[in-house]
Amino acid sequence: MPFPLRPKPAYEDTVYYIQLMQARAHEEYPPKDGYENSRQLNVVARAILIHPDLVIMWKDIGYYEICNDVNEFVILNEIGDFFDEFISNNS
């Protein structure tokens, strides 16, 4: 079961915000702060696209936030797959 998604900070035009975004670009695995990094959540999203019953399994064991935690990553991966297929079919 993956760790929960790291909360997104509110956008600010400040030096602190820029430093925070740069630090997140260099996420480590395993995470030390209790939140999952985006690279691992993309792996989870790909797994859900391949085997959607994973969501049901995680909900059965009590991880009800799975849809909230990875929905954005699943959608982005599905859109990416669509465009990859569209481009390869039209080349």
N, CA, C and O of each residue as an XYZ file, in Angstrom:
364
protein
N       0.850     -1.164      0.000
C       0.000      0.000      0.000
C       0.902      1.235      0.000
O       1.812      1.332      0.823
N       0.660      2.178     -0.913
C       1.509      3.377     -0.978
C       1.229      4.330      0.176
O       0.156      4.305      0.778
N       2.211      5.165      0.469
C       1.999      6.246      1.421
C       1.058      7.255      0.787
O       0.897      7.248     -0.433
N       0.429      8.126      1.575
C      -0.443      9.154      0.978
C       0.355     10.195      0.203
O       1.557     10.368      0.404
N      -0.341     10.867     -0.670
C       0.241     11.919     -1.495
C       0.653     13.105     -0.626
O      -0.060     13.479      0.305
N       1.781     13.680     -0.931
C       2.261     14.867     -0.224
C       1.323     16.029     -0.549
O       1.013     16.245     -1.721
N       0.864     16.782      0.450
C      -0.039     17.913      0.169
C       0.628     18.954     -0.718
O       1.822     19.227     -0.594
N      -0.163     19.525     -1.610
C       0.357     20.564     -2.499
C       0.290     21.909     -1.774
O      -0.744     22.261     -1.205
N       1.380     22.647     -1.796
C       1.317     23.982     -1.187
C       0.550     24.934     -2.094
O       0.508     24.758     -3.311
N      -0.050     25.939     -1.483
C      -0.738     26.957     -2.268
C       0.305     27.731     -3.075
O       1.395     28.018     -2.580
N      -0.033     28.061     -4.303
C       0.914     28.784     -5.151
C       1.175     30.168     -4.573
O       0.249     30.900     -4.221
N       2.434     30.503     -4.488
C       2.847     31.839     -4.044
C       4.027     32.261     -4.911
O       4.834     31.426     -5.320
N       4.122     33.503     -5.176
C       5.263     34.026     -5.929
C       6.325     34.488     -4.933
O       6.622     35.677     -4.818
N       6.890     33.510     -4.214
C       7.882     33.829     -3.196
C       9.110     32.949     -3.366
O       9.058     31.925     -4.047
N      10.189     33.341     -2.762
C      11.418     32.551     -2.801
C      11.197     31.214     -2.088
O      11.685     30.180     -2.545
N      10.458     31.233     -0.963
C      10.188     30.000     -0.217
C       9.472     28.976     -1.090
O       9.838     27.801     -1.098
N       8.453     29.416     -1.826
C       7.701     28.518     -2.698
C       8.607     27.924     -3.773
O       8.534     26.726     -4.047
N       9.442     28.727     -4.372
C      10.356     28.246     -5.414
C      11.329     27.224     -4.839
O      11.596     26.200     -5.467
N      11.861     27.496     -3.644
C      12.768     26.547     -2.997
C      12.054     25.243     -2.676
O      12.628     24.166     -2.837
N      10.806     25.330     -2.224
C      10.031     24.132     -1.911
C       9.810     23.288     -3.159
O       9.935     22.064     -3.105
N       9.486     23.919     -4.273
C       9.270     23.192     -5.522
C      10.566     22.560     -6.025
O      10.546     21.451     -6.560
N      11.676     23.245     -5.860
C      12.962     22.684     -6.270
C      13.331     21.487     -5.406
O      13.877     20.505     -5.909
N      13.040     21.559     -4.118
C      13.322     20.439     -3.220
C      12.472     19.227     -3.588
O      12.940     18.091     -3.507
N      11.244     19.462     -3.987
C      10.367     18.350     -4.373
C      10.810     17.701     -5.677
O      10.495     16.538     -5.928
N      11.522     18.427     -6.492
C      12.016     17.873     -7.749
C      13.072     16.801     -7.499
O      13.341     15.984     -8.380
N      13.669     16.796     -6.316
C      14.715     15.835     -5.960
C      14.248     14.930     -4.830
O      14.949     14.761     -3.833
N      13.068     14.350     -4.987
C      12.503     13.486     -3.959
C      13.328     12.210     -3.831
O      13.902     11.720     -4.804
N      13.375     11.689     -2.619
C      14.114     10.467     -2.361
C      13.154      9.314     -2.113
O      11.999      9.517     -1.740
N      13.647      8.110     -2.324
C      12.862      6.930     -2.005
C      13.722      6.012     -1.149
O      14.881      5.781     -1.493
N      13.214      5.493     -0.074
C      11.867      5.686      0.464
C      11.734      7.057      1.118
O      12.716      7.632      1.588
N      10.508      7.569      1.140
C      10.303      8.899      1.710
C      10.542      8.895      3.216
O      10.241      7.921      3.906
N      11.080      9.984      3.702
C      11.366     10.084      5.130
C      10.317     10.899      5.875
O      10.332     10.957      7.104
N       9.402     11.534      5.130
C       8.404     12.388      5.775
C       7.013     11.768      5.836
O       6.064     12.433      6.251
N       6.873     10.505      5.430
C       5.580      9.829      5.510
C       4.682     10.032      4.311
O       3.551      9.547      4.296
N       5.166     10.740      3.306
C       4.385     10.946      2.084
C       5.093     10.265      0.922
O       6.319     10.160      0.895
N       4.298      9.807     -0.035
C       4.855      9.130     -1.207
C       5.368     10.160     -2.199
O       4.817     11.255     -2.316
N       6.431      9.799     -2.912
C       6.920     10.727     -3.936
C       6.166     10.488     -5.243
O       5.562      9.434     -5.443
N       6.210     11.474     -6.118
C       5.396     11.417     -7.331
C       5.833     10.310     -8.283
O       4.999      9.769     -9.008
N       7.105      9.960     -8.301
C       7.566      8.883     -9.183
C       6.899      7.558     -8.796
O       6.449      6.806     -9.660
N       6.841      7.284     -7.509
C       6.214      6.039     -7.053
C       4.705      6.069     -7.285
O       4.110      5.040     -7.604
N       4.082      7.234     -7.129
C       2.644      7.319     -7.383
C       2.334      7.127     -8.860
O       1.262      6.627     -9.202
N       3.244      7.511     -9.738
C       3.062      7.210    -11.164
C       3.126      5.711    -11.415
O       2.392      5.196    -12.258
N       3.991      5.006    -10.696
C       4.062      3.545    -10.815
C       2.751      2.922    -10.345
O       2.230      2.007    -10.983
N       2.218      3.420     -9.227
C       0.938      2.924     -8.713
C      -0.175      3.201     -9.720
O      -1.029      2.346     -9.952
N      -0.167      4.387    -10.316
C      -1.184      4.736    -11.312
C      -1.117      3.800    -12.517
O      -2.153      3.361    -13.016
N       0.084      3.493    -12.985
C       0.230      2.560    -14.111
C      -0.310      1.185    -13.740
O      -0.965      0.527    -14.548
N      -0.030      0.757    -12.508
C      -0.530     -0.542    -12.050
C      -2.059     -0.550    -12.020
O      -2.679     -1.551    -12.380
N      -2.666      0.548    -11.596
C      -4.132      0.636    -11.562
C      -4.703      0.602    -12.974
O      -5.741     -0.018    -13.204
N      -4.043      1.256    -13.919
C      -4.521      1.210    -15.301
C      -4.438     -0.199    -15.876
O      -5.292     -0.601    -16.667
N      -3.425     -0.939    -15.487
C      -3.267     -2.314    -15.970
C      -4.221     -3.269    -15.269
O      -4.785     -4.171    -15.888
N      -4.395     -3.055    -13.954
C      -5.227     -3.957    -13.156
C      -6.121     -3.127    -12.224
O      -5.774     -2.927    -11.060
N      -7.272     -2.640    -12.725
C      -8.144     -1.748    -11.941
C      -8.677     -2.360    -10.643
O      -9.082     -1.627     -9.741
N      -8.682     -3.679    -10.537
C      -9.171     -4.319     -9.310
C      -8.289     -4.017     -8.099
O      -8.682     -4.295     -6.966
N      -7.114     -3.457     -8.323
C      -6.267     -3.038     -7.202
C      -6.994     -2.029     -6.319
O      -6.840     -2.054     -5.098
N      -7.778     -1.147     -6.919
C      -8.508     -0.144     -6.149
C      -9.489     -0.829     -5.206
O      -9.602     -0.451     -4.039
N     -10.189     -1.824     -5.705
C     -11.145     -2.562     -4.877
C     -10.416     -3.282     -3.747
O     -10.882     -3.285     -2.607
N      -9.281     -3.887     -4.059
C      -8.506     -4.599     -3.038
C      -8.066     -3.635     -1.938
O      -8.203     -3.945     -0.755
N      -7.536     -2.462     -2.319
C      -7.082     -1.497     -1.310
C      -8.243     -0.996     -0.471
O      -8.091     -0.806      0.735
N      -9.411     -0.775     -1.090
C     -10.576     -0.346     -0.315
C     -11.022     -1.451      0.637
O     -11.450     -1.167      1.756
N     -10.927     -2.705      0.205
C     -11.295     -3.831      1.068
C     -10.428     -3.913      2.323
O     -10.896     -4.363      3.369
N      -9.175     -3.484      2.228
C      -8.302     -3.551      3.401
C      -8.262     -2.230      4.169
O      -7.463     -2.067      5.091
N      -9.133     -1.285      3.784
C      -9.277     -0.065      4.560
C      -8.624      1.181      4.002
O      -8.654      2.229      4.648
N      -8.038      1.100      2.824
C      -7.400      2.276      2.227
C      -8.424      2.957      1.320
O      -8.380      2.824      0.097
N      -9.345      3.687      1.947
C     -10.450      4.309      1.215
C     -10.032      5.558      0.454
O     -10.751      6.005     -0.440
N      -8.881      6.126      0.795
C      -8.426      7.359      0.159
C      -7.657      7.107     -1.135
O      -7.137      8.051     -1.729
N      -7.575      5.863     -1.580
C      -6.776      5.526     -2.756
C      -7.193      6.358     -3.974
O      -6.336      6.835     -4.719
N      -8.484      6.531     -4.179
C      -8.942      7.302     -5.348
C      -8.525      8.764     -5.238
O      -8.098      9.366     -6.222
N      -8.649      9.333     -4.045
C      -8.230     10.729     -3.856
C      -6.722     10.878     -4.007
O      -6.245     11.880     -4.539
N      -5.976      9.889     -3.543
C      -4.516      9.983     -3.548
C      -3.899      9.829     -4.929
O      -2.890     10.471     -5.221
N      -4.476      8.997     -5.784
C      -3.826      8.716     -7.071
C      -4.655      9.078     -8.302
O      -4.207      8.849     -9.425
N      -5.835      9.630     -8.120
C      -6.706      9.919     -9.261
C      -6.028     10.812    -10.293
O      -6.091     10.536    -11.491
N      -5.389     11.869     -9.842
C      -4.718     12.790    -10.770
C      -3.641     12.067    -11.570
O      -3.504     12.302    -12.771
N      -2.874     11.190    -10.921
C      -1.808     10.451    -11.600
C      -2.385      9.449    -12.599
O      -1.830      9.268    -13.682
N      -3.496      8.798    -12.241
C      -4.133      7.840    -13.155
C      -4.628      8.568    -14.406
O      -4.416      8.103    -15.526
N      -5.281      9.700    -14.210
C      -5.797     10.461    -15.353
C      -4.659     10.935    -16.249
O      -4.741     10.810    -17.471
N      -3.605     11.474    -15.657
C      -2.470     11.945    -16.455
C      -1.804     10.807    -17.227
O      -1.402     10.992    -18.376
N      -1.686      9.632    -16.604
C      -1.099      8.483    -17.299
C      -1.995      8.013    -18.432
O      -1.504      7.645    -19.499
N      -3.305      8.020    -18.212
C      -4.231      7.591    -19.262
C      -4.210      8.563    -20.437
O      -4.212      8.138    -21.592
N      -4.189      9.845    -20.156
C      -4.104     10.849    -21.227
C      -2.787     10.693    -21.985
O      -2.760     10.766    -23.214
N      -1.702     10.478    -21.250
C      -0.408     10.275    -21.891
C      -0.414      9.054    -22.790
O       0.132      9.089    -23.893
N      -1.034      7.964    -22.323
C      -1.133      6.756    -23.146
C      -1.941      7.018    -24.413
O      -1.585      6.553    -25.496
N      -3.031      7.768    -24.266
C      -3.873      8.082    -25.420
C      -3.077      8.844    -26.476
O      -3.117      8.502    -27.658
N      -2.355      9.878    -26.045
C      -1.601     10.680    -27.008
C      -0.436      9.905    -27.600
O      -0.124     10.072    -28.779
N       0.215      9.058    -26.806
C       1.288      8.219    -27.349
C       0.751      7.311    -28.448
O       1.372      7.164    -29.500
N      -0.414      6.698    -28.197
C      -1.017      5.813    -29.192
C      -1.462      6.612    -30.422
O      -1.273      6.168    -31.554
N      -2.048      7.777    -30.198
C      -2.511      8.618    -31.311
C      -1.330      9.030    -32.196
O      -1.420      8.981    -33.423
N      -0.237      9.431    -31.573
C       0.938      9.872    -32.338
C       1.544      8.701    -33.108
O       1.920      8.855    -34.271
N       1.644      7.533    -32.474
C       2.253      6.395    -33.143
C       1.370      5.881    -34.285
O       1.887      5.354    -35.271
N       0.054      6.027    -34.166
C      -0.845      5.598    -35.242
C      -0.857      6.575    -36.418
O      -1.203      6.194    -37.537
N      -0.486      7.819    -36.173
C      -0.496      8.830    -37.230
C       0.889      9.153    -37.757
O       1.065     10.143    -38.466
N       1.852      8.351    -37.429
C       3.230      8.616    -37.902
C       3.513      7.882    -39.189
O       4.614      7.985    -39.730
